[in-house]
Amino acid sequence: MRAAIADREICGAGFLHIVVMSPTLDPRDQSFEEAIVGEHSEGDVSAWDADYRAFALDKARLSWRTGMGSHELQTLRPHLLVSGDTALWGSGAIPNPRRSPGRLDVVVNNAAVDVTEPIDVLTVAEWQRVLQTNLTGPFVVSRHAVTHMKTAGGGHIVNIASTAATRTDRTRRPTRWPAPPPARARA
């Protein structure tokens, strides 16, 4: 993904903000904010030339409300747009089984973040972001999907894992802790 973001032909600005929404929650039952499973930015946020997070949230809100990706909505169903909706393309939507006919047969959990800091440098906020994106997000999506899959008589959940779980960083030297002081002899 980072290579695609760096390619100006694919990602003009070289920045990206991703908003992951639960595909099984319905706007009639949850607020937009409650349905956000996770967010992630690529590219140096301090170098952003625009508010890419706001753009991504606007596109996600539109997909949340309509159940369609922004390209599909603007080209095939522009009558559903209302004043104030974003004109930016770039969102995708998984049909919500509660809002459209058909079955939910497959869910693919493929959102992940990685923070490669030593544990004594890693902040609690960074750790919580990793857990929220890599564990809580797939759990919440899968939990809601299972309800619909059970009703439909089955389905499949695919969890994509990173090879980062099995790699070692051979460029780092192992952390060397000072030796503990020698034990004192008891008299």
Order of alpha helices (4+ residues) and beta strands (2+ residues): alpha-beta-alpha-beta-alpha-alpha-beta-alpha-alpha-beta
